Amino acid sequence: MMSYQNAMDRFHKTLKIAMKNEALLMVMDTLSKMAELMVQKGEKERAVEILTIALLYPMRDGTRARAEGLYLSLEAEMSSRVIADAKLLAEDITLDDLMVVILGQDQA
């Protein structure tokens, strides 16, 4: 079984490659998988933030279905404040901003 950190490192590498190649669908697939892993790890607020932003962008149908399902289950169990904060954040930052938050300044 791959550790949480190893999985996140792998996702970060995938995101860097996808951003460099402007492969938006790959970015969305990866963000969705990262959010799933974060939920398993108990980092539900971060997962909601990522999903709220990611769901604003085009996705493959399967990825969108999984992301929306995960978002709806999180929305049902989290406080309305957490959901409202995630929506405000999604209005304030772009996908590029999110990548800098996730990957750090070295993502370009």
Secondary structure, DSSP 8 states (H G I E B T S, - for coil): ---HHHHHHHHHHHHHHHHHTT-HHHHHHHHHHHHHHHHHHT-HHHHHHHHHHHTTS---HHHHHHHHHHHHHHHHHS-HHHHHHHHHHHHH--HHHHHHHHH-GGG-
